[in-house]
Amino acid sequence: MTVGQSAATGSAPGLRERKKQRTRTALLRTALELFTTKGYEETTVDEIADAVEVSQRTFFRYFPSKEAAAFALQQMTEQHFVEALRVRPAEEGPFDALRNSVLGTWDTIGEAITEIVPVDVHLRMLQVIESTPTLLAAHLRRSLDMEEYVARLIADREGLDVDADPRPRVAVACFGSVMRVSGQLWVRGDDTSLDGLRALTVTYLDHLAPTLATNWREAAATPAGHHPAGTDSA
């Protein structure tokens, strides 16, 4: 085999992979654009494949179902979040690690998303998921699966047995609930920008620990500047 033949052979897989990636990106972009303009239920796999000029069989080679295409960007974001969580500093508490991981993901995932679709298409797809019963049910199912995975990751991070110590599952369940509530409020609100979603989520996450740790009735009844007996005013 000559040097030229080696180079050609070595470059062929790279070319094939790039072509596959272009096809997958085109299918995903087209699917999301149709889902957000025509509607998820009203869009067929045949329409997506025809728009990209490939066969239905080719579509299923990249996505096992139409639902998989609908959640492809969310799956990519989740993977990014998990990797960010794995490398958070050990001295961070669980809530801080979760919070910093999700905010860091949003700050860095934008470029990867825009390589596939404009950010506004991604955001509109989030609204489609929240407003389409079949997708919302799938979203909740996926969220529960993700929470279990993250709870085990947190347990490993803290050196705990997730089946003996309830704290990892409780912490992740609270965190996941705040994320879902923030998303639902964002969909129904006036500011449907990415910054709006991020700001709303930060607000709700920042209220999580104080909400769980304080007595609401006592806090409401305590006059400003007055500290209950036995507490330090510092």
Legacy VTK file of the C-alpha trace (Angstrom):
# vtk DataFile Version 3.0
C-alpha trace
ASCII
DATASET POLYDATA
POINTS 234 float
0.000 0.000 0.000
1.422 3.391 -0.971
1.410 6.517 1.177
-1.245 8.000 -1.065
-3.479 4.976 -0.629
-3.079 5.147 3.165
-4.051 8.795 3.215
-7.079 8.151 1.034
-8.190 5.221 3.154
-7.674 7.180 6.354
-9.668 10.161 5.116
-12.653 8.151 3.855
-14.238 7.463 7.278
-13.990 11.161 8.114
-15.833 12.076 4.936
-18.507 9.475 5.600
-18.991 10.687 9.158
-19.305 14.289 8.027
-21.917 13.298 5.472
-23.853 11.374 8.104
-23.707 14.333 10.457
-24.959 16.684 7.736
-27.864 14.353 6.988
-28.769 14.017 10.663
-28.596 17.772 11.176
-30.757 18.422 8.108
-33.374 15.903 9.295
-33.421 17.349 12.804
-33.574 20.949 11.628
-36.421 20.155 9.256
-38.311 18.171 11.897
-38.091 20.959 14.472
-39.071 23.625 11.963
-42.130 21.595 10.945
-43.043 20.771 14.546
-42.945 24.454 15.483
-44.805 25.773 12.437
-47.213 22.998 11.490
-47.547 21.173 14.797
-46.052 17.958 16.158
-49.106 15.748 15.686
-49.739 17.154 12.203
-46.193 16.472 10.964
-45.375 13.041 9.528
-42.037 11.288 9.185
-42.622 11.114 5.424
-42.907 14.914 5.263
-39.637 15.342 7.128
-37.823 12.810 4.946
-39.271 14.228 1.715
-38.177 17.753 2.647
-34.581 16.524 3.060
-34.897 14.317 -0.041
-34.144 11.066 1.759
-36.206 7.966 2.396
-38.274 7.199 5.480
-35.814 4.387 6.124
-32.986 6.922 6.258
-34.899 8.983 8.837
-35.258 5.948 11.100
-31.566 5.216 10.700
-30.869 8.441 12.606
-33.934 8.681 14.845
-35.842 5.644 16.165
-39.092 7.656 16.222
-40.596 11.068 15.584
-40.582 11.598 19.345
-36.822 11.009 19.449
-36.347 13.866 16.974
-38.583 16.122 19.068
-36.377 15.567 22.121
-32.988 15.422 20.383
-31.861 18.883 21.493
-33.098 18.279 25.034
-31.123 15.053 25.117
-28.023 16.887 23.936
-28.523 19.516 26.654
-29.034 16.836 29.309
-25.803 15.104 28.321
-23.990 18.435 28.535
-25.495 19.015 31.996
-24.452 15.575 33.246
-20.893 16.097 32.073
-20.815 19.512 33.756
-22.100 17.980 37.000
-19.425 15.283 36.932
-16.642 17.875 37.060
-18.084 20.294 39.625
-15.696 20.917 42.562
-16.047 18.356 45.358
-16.426 21.093 47.988
-19.709 22.308 46.463
-22.852 21.093 48.171
-25.367 19.090 46.082
-27.729 22.015 45.396
-24.902 24.357 44.422
-23.427 21.708 42.129
-26.800 21.143 40.442
-27.523 24.860 40.124
-24.095 25.756 38.769
-24.169 22.836 36.337
-27.512 23.761 34.796
-26.647 27.465 34.531
-23.242 26.641 33.093
-24.919 24.383 30.553
-27.194 27.172 29.375
-24.223 29.523 29.108
-22.248 27.138 26.883
-24.758 25.012 24.958
-25.995 27.822 22.718
-23.316 27.375 20.076
-24.024 23.653 19.736
-27.749 24.339 19.379
-27.306 27.072 16.772
-25.267 24.690 14.639
-28.562 22.806 14.192
-31.335 25.403 14.478
-31.684 29.064 15.438
-32.198 29.518 19.180
-35.748 30.806 18.628
-36.708 27.490 16.987
-35.310 25.609 19.981
-37.276 27.831 22.369
-40.475 27.426 20.352
-39.923 23.668 20.463
-39.885 23.841 24.255
-43.279 25.547 24.043
-44.544 22.839 21.677
-43.477 20.152 24.148
-45.310 21.868 27.012
-48.482 22.334 24.939
-48.667 18.914 23.238
-50.151 16.224 25.540
-48.210 13.304 24.053
-44.922 15.194 24.211
-45.616 16.524 27.708
-46.259 12.974 28.940
-43.008 11.830 27.342
-41.208 14.828 28.837
-42.383 13.932 32.340
-41.360 10.304 31.844
-37.928 11.341 30.605
-37.581 13.774 33.514
-38.216 11.017 36.045
-35.630 8.784 34.380
-33.151 11.656 34.345
-33.781 12.439 38.008
-33.004 8.859 39.006
-29.787 8.951 36.999
-28.726 12.279 38.508
-29.644 11.142 42.037
-27.264 8.205 41.645
-24.602 10.555 40.293
-25.034 12.865 43.294
-24.895 9.880 45.655
-21.630 8.708 44.100
-20.280 12.252 44.294
-21.098 12.460 48.024
-19.987 8.910 48.813
-23.507 7.759 49.715
-25.605 4.666 49.053
-28.581 6.012 47.119
-30.787 3.133 48.243
-29.935 3.577 51.928
-29.794 7.380 52.152
-32.856 9.275 50.844
-31.117 12.641 50.512
-29.835 12.340 46.919
-33.279 11.443 45.547
-35.003 14.105 47.675
-32.538 16.798 46.596
-32.772 15.927 42.903
-36.578 15.615 43.053
-36.813 19.141 44.518
-34.371 20.478 41.942
-36.207 18.777 39.073
-39.564 20.106 40.262
-38.245 23.671 40.322
-36.912 23.238 36.792
-40.297 21.961 35.567
-42.274 24.723 37.309
-39.950 27.379 35.896
-40.369 25.950 32.402
-44.152 25.873 32.676
-44.318 29.462 33.956
-41.936 30.595 31.210
-44.155 29.060 28.518
-47.195 30.912 29.889
-45.360 34.201 30.483
-44.700 37.239 28.319
-40.896 36.918 28.077
-40.242 33.786 26.013
-36.562 34.542 25.411
-33.697 32.347 26.594
-32.659 35.107 29.000
-36.197 35.149 30.348
-36.152 31.399 30.961
-32.750 31.593 32.617
-33.727 34.499 34.877
-36.972 32.830 35.955
-35.175 29.595 36.733
-32.491 31.395 38.759
-35.194 33.146 40.794
-36.957 29.888 41.625
-33.757 27.968 42.323
-32.583 30.716 44.677
-35.820 30.370 46.653
-35.541 26.601 46.975
-33.313 26.253 50.040
-34.897 29.137 52.042
-38.363 27.827 51.234
-37.581 24.352 52.557
-35.573 25.515 55.578
-37.810 28.195 57.134
-41.118 28.266 58.980
-43.293 30.414 56.741
-45.787 31.379 59.472
-43.070 32.467 61.899
-41.218 34.375 59.184
-44.394 36.225 58.221
-45.254 37.032 61.870
-41.775 38.243 62.883
-41.495 42.065 62.727
-38.618 43.462 60.721
-35.465 43.729 62.823
-36.843 41.407 65.537
-35.146 38.076 66.118
-36.839 35.197 67.946
-35.413 34.261 71.333
-32.308 32.152 71.090
-31.260 33.433 67.683
-28.285 35.607 66.855
-28.900 38.919 65.154
-25.542 38.776 63.404
LINES 1 235
234 0 1 2 3 4 5 6 7 8 9 10 11 12 13 14 15 16 17 18 19 20 21 22 23 24 25 26 27 28 29 30 31 32 33 34 35 36 37 38 39 40 41 42 43 44 45 46 47 48 49 50 51 52 53 54 55 56 57 58 59 60 61 62 63 64 65 66 67 68 69 70 71 72 73 74 75 76 77 78 79 80 81 82 83 84 85 86 87 88 89 90 91 92 93 94 95 96 97 98 99 100 101 102 103 104 105 106 107 108 109 110 111 112 113 114 115 116 117 118 119 120 121 122 123 124 125 126 127 128 129 130 131 132 133 134 135 136 137 138 139 140 141 142 143 144 145 146 147 148 149 150 151 152 153 154 155 156 157 158 159 160 161 162 163 164 165 166 167 168 169 170 171 172 173 174 175 176 177 178 179 180 181 182 183 184 185 186 187 188 189 190 191 192 193 194 195 196 197 198 199 200 201 202 203 204 205 206 207 208 209 210 211 212 213 214 215 216 217 218 219 220 221 222 223 224 225 226 227 228 229 230 231 232 233
